[in-house]
Amino acid sequence: MTGGRCGSSYAPGMVLPKADALSTVPDPPGDASTRGLPGFFARYQGLIDAALRRELEREELPLYDALRYMMGWVESDGRPAVSGGGKAVRPTLCLLASEAAGGEVDRAMPAAVALEYVHNFSLIHDDLEDRDRFRRHRLTVWAVWGEATALISGNLMLKVADRAIQGLMDLGVSAGVSVEAGKALTANYLRMMEGQFLDVSYETRLSVSVEEYLDMIERKTGALIETSVYLGALVGRAGEPERGVVSGLQRVGYELGRVFQIRDDMLGVWGGPATGKPVGADIIRKKKALPAVHAISHASGSGKAELERIYASDTAASACDVERVLSIMSSLNTQDYCHRLAAERWQNARAVLKSLELSGDSARDFEELGDYLLVRES
């Protein structure tokens, strides 16, 4: 490394923006999955968990144990898990959108369940592709059962999602709307897979533009978040959906998807213990997330040469390399750039929200959600 001796792997002054006084759900003992979440998550949490469990309760083959493990319900030996699973952001968005459009939570639950299973399918395969051994502070599925079981488990999770959304008609959703919902789910998990392919392909390219990055995240993360809001608004109402509200909420979901992924990219570089990964985790892997895209495209002179050397290497970045990249990003105000870009997307979503007539306190809940996504710490 040029530029002097290498010290700690964290550059001074690089602290992620924190939340102010967001309403939160109390943390269950030993469970960090709800930490810092907006208060309205508690309204749906128990309902979502029960519906997710029902979808697998009749399955007895040992293969399904890997799915229950991934969902956070059991340990690898089958004992009940001490901590829970993920935050259930996507099914929560689905149910919130259903109520916002004047619909009922129960009618949207098959879509909510399907969305969470699709999401977890992607995580199982992502962990295998990235060789990540830990997620949510536990060993990943492939690290416990091996690559073959992880591949099969991910595929099985996706088919469970396809089965779950078929329950819409059983709850009185019209055949036409049910088919529309199923098509939307399939189309958008295909977009999600396309985004994952682009993400992986960018790891072998030194130069990735911001426009290419935004296209990738609209597929990889944005597609499923956008679809979560769209499906909830589409299926929750009895009778025909209110298309103007459905379209408006879909646009909100589109922008929130960008906010979510940009913040995720920031956590991959400047996050800490709450993420379960070290500071600079994405730098170590040379991941072409937004901070790297910005730094490589804006650096000059020796800084650009060092970034190109580090990101072109076939080996993981050293602690000294991580420190140097963080220092260059600090000089370029990369963290501020990423936060501003996410904030712009949230302001776009907020403007759409203000134009919609939503039921109850849904607009306020969406406001709280956007503020949370912009500053979340895990």
BALOBA-1460 file (C-alpha; in Angstrom, 3 decimals):
// residues 378
<rec num="1" residu="m" x="0.000" y="0.000" z="0.000"/>
<rec num="2" residu="t" x="1.192" y="3.521" z="-0.706"/>
<rec num="3" residu="g" x="0.575" y="6.513" z="1.471"/>
<rec num="4" residu="g" x="2.055" y="5.411" z="4.784"/>
<rec num="5" residu="r" x="1.597" y="2.705" z="7.364"/>
<rec num="6" residu="c" x="-1.664" y="0.878" z="7.806"/>
<rec num="7" residu="g" x="-3.424" y="1.298" z="11.118"/>
<rec num="8" residu="s" x="-6.992" y="0.374" z="12.001"/>
<rec num="9" residu="s" x="-9.420" y="-0.636" z="9.248"/>
<rec num="10" residu="y" x="-11.794" y="2.237" z="9.947"/>
<rec num="11" residu="a" x="-11.286" y="5.781" z="8.729"/>
<rec num="12" residu="p" x="-11.930" y="8.579" z="11.258"/>
<rec num="13" residu="g" x="-15.209" y="10.419" z="11.008"/>
<rec num="14" residu="m" x="-17.023" y="7.768" z="8.965"/>
<rec num="15" residu="v" x="-20.232" y="7.312" z="10.910"/>
<rec num="16" residu="l" x="-23.514" y="6.377" z="9.324"/>
<rec num="17" residu="p" x="-26.394" y="8.851" z="9.808"/>
<rec num="18" residu="k" x="-28.572" y="7.657" z="12.675"/>
<rec num="19" residu="a" x="-32.280" y="7.756" z="13.295"/>
<rec num="20" residu="d" x="-33.763" y="10.394" z="15.553"/>
<rec num="21" residu="a" x="-36.784" y="9.507" z="17.664"/>
<rec num="22" residu="l" x="-38.475" y="6.813" z="15.583"/>
<rec num="23" residu="s" x="-41.249" y="4.805" z="17.214"/>
<rec num="24" residu="t" x="-39.914" y="1.306" z="17.769"/>
<rec num="25" residu="v" x="-41.068" y="-2.190" z="18.572"/>
<rec num="26" residu="p" x="-39.590" y="-3.498" z="21.873"/>
<rec num="27" residu="d" x="-36.828" y="-6.043" z="21.325"/>
<rec num="28" residu="p" x="-37.835" y="-9.604" z="22.275"/>
<rec num="29" residu="p" x="-35.216" y="-11.347" z="24.418"/>
<rec num="30" residu="g" x="-32.306" y="-12.376" z="22.222"/>
<rec num="31" residu="d" x="-33.981" y="-11.207" z="19.020"/>
<rec num="32" residu="a" x="-32.487" y="-8.297" z="17.092"/>
<rec num="33" residu="s" x="-34.745" y="-8.693" z="14.072"/>
<rec num="34" residu="t" x="-37.173" y="-5.970" z="15.179"/>
<rec num="35" residu="r" x="-34.608" y="-3.502" z="16.517"/>
<rec num="36" residu="g" x="-35.349" y="0.051" z="15.453"/>
<rec num="37" residu="l" x="-38.323" y="-0.860" z="13.281"/>
<rec num="38" residu="p" x="-41.231" y="1.577" z="12.942"/>
<rec num="39" residu="g" x="-43.957" y="0.855" z="15.470"/>
<rec num="40" residu="f" x="-46.552" y="-0.244" z="12.926"/>
<rec num="41" residu="f" x="-44.515" y="-3.400" z="12.181"/>
<rec num="42" residu="a" x="-45.900" y="-4.812" z="15.428"/>
<rec num="43" residu="r" x="-49.396" y="-4.638" z="13.961"/>
<rec num="44" residu="y" x="-48.555" y="-7.311" z="11.406"/>
<rec num="45" residu="q" x="-45.657" y="-9.250" z="12.886"/>
<rec num="46" residu="g" x="-47.612" y="-11.992" z="14.656"/>
<rec num="47" residu="l" x="-50.040" y="-12.438" z="11.753"/>
<rec num="48" residu="i" x="-47.232" y="-12.779" z="9.225"/>
<rec num="49" residu="d" x="-45.272" y="-15.244" z="11.341"/>
<rec num="50" residu="a" x="-48.310" y="-17.452" z="11.907"/>
<rec num="51" residu="a" x="-49.201" y="-17.464" z="8.199"/>
<rec num="52" residu="l" x="-45.631" y="-18.283" z="7.182"/>
<rec num="53" residu="r" x="-45.511" y="-21.202" z="9.609"/>
<rec num="54" residu="r" x="-48.863" y="-22.558" z="8.397"/>
<rec num="55" residu="e" x="-47.478" y="-22.808" z="4.889"/>
<rec num="56" residu="l" x="-44.883" y="-25.348" z="6.035"/>
<rec num="57" residu="e" x="-46.587" y="-27.051" z="8.967"/>
<rec num="58" residu="r" x="-47.812" y="-30.039" z="6.942"/>
<rec num="59" residu="e" x="-44.400" y="-30.720" z="5.382"/>
<rec num="60" residu="e" x="-42.502" y="-33.536" z="7.112"/>
<rec num="61" residu="l" x="-39.550" y="-34.365" z="4.828"/>
<rec num="62" residu="p" x="-36.193" y="-33.466" z="6.457"/>
<rec num="63" residu="l" x="-35.484" y="-31.151" z="3.513"/>
<rec num="64" residu="y" x="-38.058" y="-28.710" z="4.890"/>
<rec num="65" residu="d" x="-36.019" y="-28.425" z="8.085"/>
<rec num="66" residu="a" x="-33.516" y="-26.326" z="6.139"/>
<rec num="67" residu="l" x="-36.362" y="-23.978" z="5.181"/>
<rec num="68" residu="r" x="-37.519" y="-23.686" z="8.789"/>
<rec num="69" residu="y" x="-33.928" y="-23.003" z="9.804"/>
<rec num="70" residu="m" x="-33.639" y="-20.268" z="7.177"/>
<rec num="71" residu="m" x="-36.860" y="-18.695" z="8.417"/>
<rec num="72" residu="g" x="-35.340" y="-18.534" z="11.902"/>
<rec num="73" residu="w" x="-37.738" y="-20.934" z="13.618"/>
<rec num="74" residu="v" x="-35.394" y="-23.805" z="14.481"/>
<rec num="75" residu="e" x="-31.718" y="-24.469" z="15.018"/>
<rec num="76" residu="s" x="-29.774" y="-26.760" z="12.686"/>
<rec num="77" residu="d" x="-30.496" y="-29.736" z="14.972"/>
<rec num="78" residu="g" x="-34.249" y="-29.073" z="14.941"/>
<rec num="79" residu="r" x="-34.527" y="-27.436" z="18.363"/>
<rec num="80" residu="p" x="-36.695" y="-24.290" z="18.539"/>
<rec num="81" residu="a" x="-34.576" y="-21.236" z="17.766"/>
<rec num="82" residu="v" x="-33.798" y="-18.704" z="20.473"/>
<rec num="83" residu="s" x="-33.814" y="-15.764" z="18.061"/>
<rec num="84" residu="g" x="-36.236" y="-15.014" z="15.250"/>
<rec num="85" residu="g" x="-35.747" y="-14.562" z="11.524"/>
<rec num="86" residu="g" x="-35.678" y="-11.453" z="9.399"/>
<rec num="87" residu="k" x="-37.616" y="-8.205" z="9.618"/>
<rec num="88" residu="a" x="-40.354" y="-9.311" z="7.184"/>
<rec num="89" residu="v" x="-40.137" y="-5.937" z="5.415"/>
<rec num="90" residu="r" x="-41.740" y="-7.163" z="2.192"/>
<rec num="91" residu="p" x="-44.831" y="-8.858" z="3.660"/>
<rec num="92" residu="t" x="-45.255" y="-5.908" z="6.012"/>
<rec num="93" residu="l" x="-45.180" y="-3.537" z="3.042"/>
<rec num="94" residu="c" x="-47.768" y="-5.722" z="1.323"/>
<rec num="95" residu="l" x="-50.177" y="-5.610" z="4.256"/>
<rec num="96" residu="l" x="-49.628" y="-1.900" z="4.845"/>
<rec num="97" residu="a" x="-50.394" y="-1.184" z="1.178"/>
<rec num="98" residu="s" x="-53.528" y="-3.318" z="1.400"/>
<rec num="99" residu="e" x="-54.863" y="-1.236" z="4.277"/>
<rec num="100" residu="a" x="-53.721" y="1.999" z="2.621"/>
<rec num="101" residu="a" x="-55.809" y="1.131" z="-0.451"/>
<rec num="102" residu="g" x="-58.874" y="0.474" z="1.696"/>
<rec num="103" residu="g" x="-58.438" y="-3.286" z="1.712"/>
<rec num="104" residu="e" x="-58.228" y="-6.055" z="4.293"/>
<rec num="105" residu="v" x="-55.077" y="-7.623" z="5.691"/>
<rec num="106" residu="d" x="-56.462" y="-11.167" z="5.519"/>
<rec num="107" residu="r" x="-57.154" y="-10.955" z="1.776"/>
<rec num="108" residu="a" x="-53.570" y="-9.863" z="1.094"/>
<rec num="109" residu="m" x="-51.912" y="-12.467" z="3.339"/>
<rec num="110" residu="p" x="-51.272" y="-15.120" z="0.623"/>
<rec num="111" residu="a" x="-49.363" y="-12.495" z="-1.362"/>
<rec num="112" residu="a" x="-47.462" y="-11.387" z="1.750"/>
<rec num="113" residu="v" x="-46.446" y="-14.973" z="2.527"/>
<rec num="114" residu="a" x="-45.346" y="-15.575" z="-1.055"/>
<rec num="115" residu="l" x="-43.200" y="-12.439" z="-1.035"/>
<rec num="116" residu="e" x="-41.321" y="-13.492" z="2.108"/>
<rec num="117" residu="y" x="-40.630" y="-16.947" z="0.725"/>
<rec num="118" residu="v" x="-39.360" y="-15.476" z="-2.557"/>
<rec num="119" residu="h" x="-37.086" y="-13.164" z="-0.570"/>
<rec num="120" residu="n" x="-35.656" y="-16.031" z="1.469"/>
<rec num="121" residu="f" x="-35.154" y="-18.114" z="-1.665"/>
<rec num="122" residu="s" x="-32.937" y="-15.316" z="-2.985"/>
<rec num="123" residu="l" x="-30.985" y="-15.127" z="0.281"/>
<rec num="124" residu="i" x="-30.190" y="-18.852" z="0.294"/>
<rec num="125" residu="h" x="-28.785" y="-18.643" z="-3.227"/>
<rec num="126" residu="d" x="-27.057" y="-15.289" z="-2.596"/>
<rec num="127" residu="d" x="-25.197" y="-16.756" z="0.379"/>
<rec num="128" residu="l" x="-24.039" y="-19.671" z="-1.737"/>
<rec num="129" residu="e" x="-22.952" y="-17.453" z="-4.638"/>
<rec num="130" residu="d" x="-21.096" y="-15.035" z="-2.347"/>
<rec num="131" residu="r" x="-19.681" y="-17.833" z="-0.128"/>
<rec num="132" residu="d" x="-21.081" y="-16.030" z="2.925"/>
<rec num="133" residu="r" x="-20.990" y="-18.337" z="5.926"/>
<rec num="134" residu="f" x="-23.118" y="-16.183" z="8.222"/>
<rec num="135" residu="r" x="-26.472" y="-14.415" z="7.972"/>
<rec num="136" residu="r" x="-28.435" y="-12.944" z="10.875"/>
<rec num="137" residu="h" x="-25.570" y="-14.054" z="13.133"/>
<rec num="138" residu="r" x="-26.073" y="-17.741" z="12.237"/>
<rec num="139" residu="l" x="-24.417" y="-20.131" z="9.803"/>
<rec num="140" residu="t" x="-25.998" y="-19.992" z="6.347"/>
<rec num="141" residu="v" x="-27.853" y="-22.957" z="4.853"/>
<rec num="142" residu="w" x="-24.985" y="-24.018" z="2.584"/>
<rec num="143" residu="a" x="-22.502" y="-23.735" z="5.459"/>
<rec num="144" residu="v" x="-24.628" y="-26.163" z="7.523"/>
<rec num="145" residu="w" x="-25.919" y="-28.644" z="4.923"/>
<rec num="146" residu="g" x="-23.685" y="-28.112" z="1.893"/>
<rec num="147" residu="e" x="-24.084" y="-26.639" z="-1.560"/>
<rec num="148" residu="a" x="-26.469" y="-29.224" z="-2.998"/>
<rec num="149" residu="t" x="-28.967" y="-28.868" z="-0.172"/>
<rec num="150" residu="a" x="-28.757" y="-25.075" z="-0.403"/>
<rec num="151" residu="l" x="-29.577" y="-25.168" z="-4.118"/>
<rec num="152" residu="i" x="-32.511" y="-27.521" z="-3.592"/>
<rec num="153" residu="s" x="-33.733" y="-25.586" z="-0.539"/>
<rec num="154" residu="g" x="-33.705" y="-22.297" z="-2.433"/>
<rec num="155" residu="n" x="-35.617" y="-23.791" z="-5.341"/>
<rec num="156" residu="l" x="-38.080" y="-25.383" z="-2.932"/>
<rec num="157" residu="m" x="-38.596" y="-22.050" z="-1.147"/>
<rec num="158" residu="l" x="-39.519" y="-20.469" z="-4.481"/>
<rec num="159" residu="k" x="-42.081" y="-23.179" z="-5.222"/>
<rec num="160" residu="v" x="-43.594" y="-22.730" z="-1.748"/>
<rec num="161" residu="a" x="-44.048" y="-19.060" z="-2.687"/>
<rec num="162" residu="d" x="-45.793" y="-20.012" z="-5.930"/>
<rec num="163" residu="r" x="-48.118" y="-22.289" z="-3.989"/>
<rec num="164" residu="a" x="-48.856" y="-19.657" z="-1.350"/>
<rec num="165" residu="i" x="-50.086" y="-16.981" z="-3.749"/>
<rec num="166" residu="q" x="-52.573" y="-19.448" z="-5.226"/>
<rec num="167" residu="g" x="-54.536" y="-19.036" z="-1.977"/>
<rec num="168" residu="l" x="-55.839" y="-15.622" z="-3.060"/>
<rec num="169" residu="m" x="-58.956" y="-17.028" z="-4.748"/>
<rec num="170" residu="d" x="-59.773" y="-19.044" z="-1.616"/>
<rec num="171" residu="l" x="-60.177" y="-15.691" z="0.167"/>
<rec num="172" residu="g" x="-62.520" y="-14.184" z="-2.397"/>
<rec num="173" residu="v" x="-60.055" y="-12.397" z="-4.659"/>
<rec num="174" residu="s" x="-61.436" y="-12.559" z="-8.187"/>
<rec num="175" residu="a" x="-59.893" y="-14.945" z="-10.694"/>
<rec num="176" residu="g" x="-58.750" y="-12.069" z="-12.882"/>
<rec num="177" residu="v" x="-57.017" y="-10.184" z="-10.083"/>
<rec num="178" residu="s" x="-55.504" y="-13.419" z="-8.716"/>
<rec num="179" residu="v" x="-53.999" y="-14.233" z="-12.105"/>
<rec num="180" residu="e" x="-52.709" y="-10.659" z="-12.386"/>
<rec num="181" residu="a" x="-51.087" y="-10.989" z="-8.958"/>
<rec num="182" residu="g" x="-49.456" y="-14.301" z="-9.835"/>
<rec num="183" residu="k" x="-48.081" y="-12.912" z="-13.085"/>
<rec num="184" residu="a" x="-46.686" y="-9.862" z="-11.283"/>
<rec num="185" residu="l" x="-44.946" y="-11.995" z="-8.671"/>
<rec num="186" residu="t" x="-43.354" y="-14.237" z="-11.307"/>
<rec num="187" residu="a" x="-42.306" y="-11.344" z="-13.559"/>
<rec num="188" residu="n" x="-40.663" y="-9.552" z="-10.700"/>
<rec num="189" residu="y" x="-38.789" y="-12.441" z="-9.193"/>
<rec num="190" residu="l" x="-37.406" y="-12.941" z="-12.691"/>
<rec num="191" residu="r" x="-36.307" y="-9.302" z="-12.604"/>
<rec num="192" residu="m" x="-34.747" y="-9.974" z="-9.200"/>
<rec num="193" residu="m" x="-32.719" y="-12.860" z="-10.678"/>
<rec num="194" residu="e" x="-31.620" y="-10.633" z="-13.564"/>
<rec num="195" residu="g" x="-30.407" y="-8.084" z="-11.030"/>
<rec num="196" residu="q" x="-28.486" y="-10.737" z="-9.134"/>
<rec num="197" residu="f" x="-26.809" y="-11.814" z="-12.382"/>
<rec num="198" residu="l" x="-25.803" y="-8.215" z="-13.124"/>
<rec num="199" residu="d" x="-24.508" y="-7.783" z="-9.569"/>
<rec num="200" residu="v" x="-22.298" y="-10.861" z="-9.896"/>
<rec num="201" residu="s" x="-21.114" y="-9.862" z="-13.379"/>
<rec num="202" residu="y" x="-20.069" y="-6.418" z="-12.122"/>
<rec num="203" residu="e" x="-17.573" y="-8.053" z="-9.754"/>
<rec num="204" residu="t" x="-15.365" y="-8.873" z="-12.750"/>
<rec num="205" residu="r" x="-15.566" y="-5.353" z="-14.208"/>
<rec num="206" residu="l" x="-13.447" y="-2.493" z="-12.974"/>
<rec num="207" residu="s" x="-15.747" y="0.263" z="-14.214"/>
<rec num="208" residu="v" x="-19.493" y="0.357" z="-13.539"/>
<rec num="209" residu="s" x="-21.516" y="3.536" z="-14.097"/>
<rec num="210" residu="v" x="-24.068" y="4.918" z="-11.655"/>
<rec num="211" residu="e" x="-26.742" y="4.363" z="-14.322"/>
<rec num="212" residu="e" x="-25.775" y="0.686" z="-14.619"/>
<rec num="213" residu="y" x="-25.797" y="0.382" z="-10.841"/>
<rec num="214" residu="l" x="-29.273" y="1.916" z="-10.563"/>
<rec num="215" residu="d" x="-30.589" y="-0.422" z="-13.248"/>
<rec num="216" residu="m" x="-29.147" y="-3.370" z="-11.333"/>
<rec num="217" residu="i" x="-30.693" y="-2.438" z="-7.979"/>
<rec num="218" residu="e" x="-34.075" y="-1.729" z="-9.586"/>
<rec num="219" residu="r" x="-34.034" y="-5.389" z="-10.536"/>
<rec num="220" residu="k" x="-32.208" y="-7.067" z="-7.668"/>
<rec num="221" residu="t" x="-33.882" y="-5.320" z="-4.725"/>
<rec num="222" residu="g" x="-36.322" y="-2.802" z="-6.110"/>
<rec num="223" residu="a" x="-38.424" y="-5.294" z="-8.074"/>
<rec num="224" residu="l" x="-39.591" y="-7.256" z="-5.046"/>
<rec num="225" residu="i" x="-40.122" y="-4.213" z="-2.825"/>
<rec num="226" residu="e" x="-42.087" y="-2.460" z="-5.558"/>
<rec num="227" residu="t" x="-44.123" y="-5.646" z="-6.077"/>
<rec num="228" residu="s" x="-44.810" y="-5.932" z="-2.351"/>
<rec num="229" residu="v" x="-46.583" y="-2.578" z="-2.340"/>
<rec num="230" residu="y" x="-48.280" y="-3.228" z="-5.676"/>
<rec num="231" residu="l" x="-49.683" y="-6.634" z="-4.675"/>
<rec num="232" residu="g" x="-51.039" y="-5.401" z="-1.359"/>
<rec num="233" residu="a" x="-52.857" y="-2.508" z="-3.017"/>
<rec num="234" residu="l" x="-54.077" y="-4.784" z="-5.823"/>
<rec num="235" residu="v" x="-55.615" y="-7.680" z="-3.896"/>
<rec num="236" residu="g" x="-56.765" y="-6.236" z="-0.565"/>
<rec num="237" residu="r" x="-60.040" y="-4.591" z="-1.633"/>
<rec num="238" residu="a" x="-63.248" y="-6.483" z="-2.210"/>
<rec num="239" residu="g" x="-64.342" y="-5.984" z="-5.814"/>
<rec num="240" residu="e" x="-62.209" y="-4.207" z="-8.371"/>
<rec num="241" residu="p" x="-58.984" y="-2.496" z="-7.239"/>
<rec num="242" residu="e" x="-58.805" y="1.288" z="-7.213"/>
<rec num="243" residu="r" x="-56.294" y="1.520" z="-10.063"/>
<rec num="244" residu="g" x="-55.184" y="5.083" z="-9.375"/>
<rec num="245" residu="v" x="-54.212" y="4.207" z="-5.808"/>
<rec num="246" residu="v" x="-52.583" y="0.942" z="-6.919"/>
<rec num="247" residu="s" x="-50.457" y="2.793" z="-9.485"/>
<rec num="248" residu="g" x="-49.489" y="5.529" z="-7.030"/>
<rec num="249" residu="l" x="-48.494" y="3.103" z="-4.304"/>
<rec num="250" residu="q" x="-46.515" y="1.057" z="-6.822"/>
<rec num="251" residu="r" x="-44.491" y="4.190" z="-7.592"/>
<rec num="252" residu="v" x="-43.881" y="4.663" z="-3.862"/>
<rec num="253" residu="g" x="-42.635" y="1.074" z="-3.692"/>
<rec num="254" residu="y" x="-40.345" y="1.697" z="-6.663"/>
<rec num="255" residu="e" x="-38.629" y="4.587" z="-4.888"/>
<rec num="256" residu="l" x="-38.478" y="2.781" z="-1.530"/>
<rec num="257" residu="g" x="-36.700" y="-0.106" z="-3.241"/>
<rec num="258" residu="r" x="-33.922" y="2.239" z="-4.285"/>
<rec num="259" residu="v" x="-33.705" y="3.736" z="-0.800"/>
<rec num="260" residu="f" x="-33.484" y="0.260" z="0.713"/>
<rec num="261" residu="q" x="-30.628" y="-0.918" z="-1.530"/>
<rec num="262" residu="i" x="-28.601" y="2.283" z="-1.350"/>
<rec num="263" residu="r" x="-28.745" y="2.114" z="2.434"/>
<rec num="264" residu="d" x="-27.799" y="-1.574" z="2.252"/>
<rec num="265" residu="d" x="-24.744" y="-0.618" z="0.201"/>
<rec num="266" residu="m" x="-23.782" y="1.987" z="2.789"/>
<rec num="267" residu="l" x="-24.056" y="-0.604" z="5.550"/>
<rec num="268" residu="g" x="-21.830" y="-2.935" z="3.524"/>
<rec num="269" residu="v" x="-19.030" y="-0.358" z="3.755"/>
<rec num="270" residu="w" x="-19.637" y="1.692" z="6.912"/>
<rec num="271" residu="g" x="-21.861" y="-0.620" z="8.948"/>
<rec num="272" residu="g" x="-20.771" y="-2.224" z="12.181"/>
<rec num="273" residu="p" x="-21.691" y="-4.993" z="14.621"/>
<rec num="274" residu="a" x="-25.452" y="-4.583" z="14.080"/>
<rec num="275" residu="t" x="-25.056" y="-5.866" z="10.512"/>
<rec num="276" residu="g" x="-23.245" y="-9.025" z="11.617"/>
<rec num="277" residu="k" x="-20.378" y="-8.101" z="9.275"/>
<rec num="278" residu="p" x="-17.128" y="-6.157" z="9.743"/>
<rec num="279" residu="v" x="-16.685" y="-2.553" z="8.662"/>
<rec num="280" residu="g" x="-15.599" y="-2.601" z="5.027"/>
<rec num="281" residu="a" x="-17.155" y="-6.012" z="4.305"/>
<rec num="282" residu="d" x="-18.053" y="-5.050" z="0.727"/>
<rec num="283" residu="i" x="-14.592" y="-3.590" z="0.174"/>
<rec num="284" residu="i" x="-12.980" y="-6.857" z="1.260"/>
<rec num="285" residu="r" x="-15.094" y="-8.639" z="-1.373"/>
<rec num="286" residu="k" x="-14.480" y="-5.869" z="-3.958"/>
<rec num="287" residu="k" x="-18.227" y="-5.566" z="-4.426"/>
<rec num="288" residu="k" x="-19.251" y="-2.929" z="-6.991"/>
<rec num="289" residu="a" x="-21.953" y="-1.393" z="-4.824"/>
<rec num="290" residu="l" x="-22.721" y="2.329" z="-4.941"/>
<rec num="291" residu="p" x="-19.827" y="3.503" z="-2.696"/>
<rec num="292" residu="a" x="-17.280" y="1.707" z="-4.907"/>
<rec num="293" residu="v" x="-18.980" y="2.878" z="-8.109"/>
<rec num="294" residu="h" x="-18.859" y="6.481" z="-6.919"/>
<rec num="295" residu="a" x="-15.274" y="6.321" z="-5.668"/>
<rec num="296" residu="i" x="-13.815" y="4.616" z="-8.748"/>
<rec num="297" residu="s" x="-15.589" y="7.009" z="-11.125"/>
<rec num="298" residu="h" x="-14.638" y="10.188" z="-9.210"/>
<rec num="299" residu="a" x="-11.125" y="9.475" z="-7.932"/>
<rec num="300" residu="s" x="-8.083" y="10.835" z="-9.765"/>
<rec num="301" residu="g" x="-4.312" y="10.564" z="-9.666"/>
<rec num="302" residu="s" x="-2.772" y="8.204" z="-7.137"/>
<rec num="303" residu="g" x="-6.126" y="7.610" z="-5.461"/>
<rec num="304" residu="k" x="-7.664" y="6.313" z="-8.678"/>
<rec num="305" residu="a" x="-4.602" y="4.159" z="-9.351"/>
<rec num="306" residu="e" x="-4.862" y="2.601" z="-5.886"/>
<rec num="307" residu="l" x="-8.571" y="1.906" z="-6.254"/>
<rec num="308" residu="e" x="-7.973" y="0.276" z="-9.622"/>
<rec num="309" residu="r" x="-5.185" y="-1.849" z="-8.161"/>
<rec num="310" residu="i" x="-7.284" y="-2.981" z="-5.215"/>
<rec num="311" residu="y" x="-10.491" y="-3.684" z="-7.151"/>
<rec num="312" residu="a" x="-8.672" y="-5.389" z="-10.036"/>
<rec num="313" residu="s" x="-6.949" y="-7.880" z="-7.730"/>
<rec num="314" residu="d" x="-8.180" y="-11.481" z="-7.684"/>
<rec num="315" residu="t" x="-7.645" y="-11.749" z="-3.917"/>
<rec num="316" residu="a" x="-9.640" y="-10.315" z="-1.037"/>
<rec num="317" residu="a" x="-8.681" y="-6.819" z="0.042"/>
<rec num="318" residu="s" x="-6.308" y="-6.658" z="2.998"/>
<rec num="319" residu="a" x="-6.942" y="-4.593" z="6.115"/>
<rec num="320" residu="c" x="-4.551" y="-1.993" z="4.739"/>
<rec num="321" residu="d" x="-6.439" y="-1.929" z="1.441"/>
<rec num="322" residu="v" x="-9.748" y="-1.464" z="3.267"/>
<rec num="323" residu="e" x="-8.328" y="1.436" z="5.239"/>
<rec num="324" residu="r" x="-6.995" y="3.070" z="2.086"/>
<rec num="325" residu="v" x="-10.304" y="2.697" z="0.228"/>
<rec num="326" residu="l" x="-12.173" y="4.174" z="3.196"/>
<rec num="327" residu="s" x="-9.748" y="7.086" z="3.250"/>
<rec num="328" residu="i" x="-10.230" y="7.763" z="-0.469"/>
<rec num="329" residu="m" x="-14.012" y="7.535" z="-0.085"/>
<rec num="330" residu="s" x="-13.803" y="10.014" z="2.779"/>
<rec num="331" residu="s" x="-11.855" y="12.487" z="0.621"/>
<rec num="332" residu="l" x="-14.494" y="12.162" z="-2.102"/>
<rec num="333" residu="n" x="-17.432" y="12.544" z="0.332"/>
<rec num="334" residu="t" x="-18.745" y="9.223" z="-0.952"/>
<rec num="335" residu="q" x="-20.844" y="8.516" z="2.104"/>
<rec num="336" residu="d" x="-22.570" y="11.902" z="1.848"/>
<rec num="337" residu="y" x="-23.215" y="11.303" z="-1.860"/>
<rec num="338" residu="c" x="-24.857" y="7.932" z="-1.179"/>
<rec num="339" residu="h" x="-27.031" y="9.364" z="1.583"/>
<rec num="340" residu="r" x="-28.120" y="12.295" z="-0.588"/>
<rec num="341" residu="l" x="-29.049" y="9.950" z="-3.431"/>
<rec num="342" residu="a" x="-31.172" y="7.817" z="-1.103"/>
<rec num="343" residu="a" x="-32.772" y="10.935" z="0.386"/>
<rec num="344" residu="e" x="-33.711" y="12.164" z="-3.103"/>
<rec num="345" residu="r" x="-35.484" y="8.880" z="-3.821"/>
<rec num="346" residu="w" x="-37.363" y="9.138" z="-0.530"/>
<rec num="347" residu="q" x="-38.435" y="12.682" z="-1.329"/>
<rec num="348" residu="n" x="-39.811" y="11.415" z="-4.648"/>
<rec num="349" residu="a" x="-41.801" y="8.762" z="-2.809"/>
<rec num="350" residu="r" x="-43.033" y="11.298" z="-0.259"/>
<rec num="351" residu="a" x="-44.311" y="13.582" z="-3.019"/>
<rec num="352" residu="v" x="-46.364" y="10.714" z="-4.477"/>
<rec num="353" residu="l" x="-47.722" y="9.836" z="-1.037"/>
<rec num="354" residu="k" x="-48.973" y="13.386" z="-0.575"/>
<rec num="355" residu="s" x="-50.924" y="13.115" z="-3.825"/>
<rec num="356" residu="l" x="-52.836" y="9.980" z="-2.746"/>
<rec num="357" residu="e" x="-55.921" y="9.625" z="-0.602"/>
<rec num="358" residu="l" x="-55.048" y="6.687" z="1.640"/>
<rec num="359" residu="s" x="-57.094" y="4.999" z="4.338"/>
<rec num="360" residu="g" x="-56.600" y="5.582" z="8.052"/>
<rec num="361" residu="d" x="-53.106" y="6.392" z="9.247"/>
<rec num="362" residu="s" x="-51.421" y="4.641" z="6.322"/>
<rec num="363" residu="a" x="-49.792" y="7.791" z="4.950"/>
<rec num="364" residu="r" x="-48.204" y="8.442" z="8.332"/>
<rec num="365" residu="d" x="-47.019" y="4.808" z="8.499"/>
<rec num="366" residu="f" x="-45.416" y="5.089" z="5.071"/>
<rec num="367" residu="e" x="-43.726" y="8.309" z="6.177"/>
<rec num="368" residu="e" x="-42.333" y="6.540" z="9.223"/>
<rec num="369" residu="l" x="-41.171" y="3.659" z="7.053"/>
<rec num="370" residu="g" x="-39.328" y="5.897" z="4.607"/>
<rec num="371" residu="d" x="-37.588" y="7.764" z="7.431"/>
<rec num="372" residu="y" x="-36.549" y="4.412" z="8.934"/>
<rec num="373" residu="l" x="-35.218" y="2.954" z="5.673"/>
<rec num="374" residu="l" x="-33.126" y="6.053" z="5.129"/>
<rec num="375" residu="v" x="-31.215" y="5.625" z="8.416"/>
<rec num="376" residu="r" x="-31.560" y="1.962" z="9.397"/>
<rec num="377" residu="e" x="-28.477" y="0.414" z="10.977"/>
<rec num="378" residu="s" x="-28.970" y="-3.249" z="10.067"/>
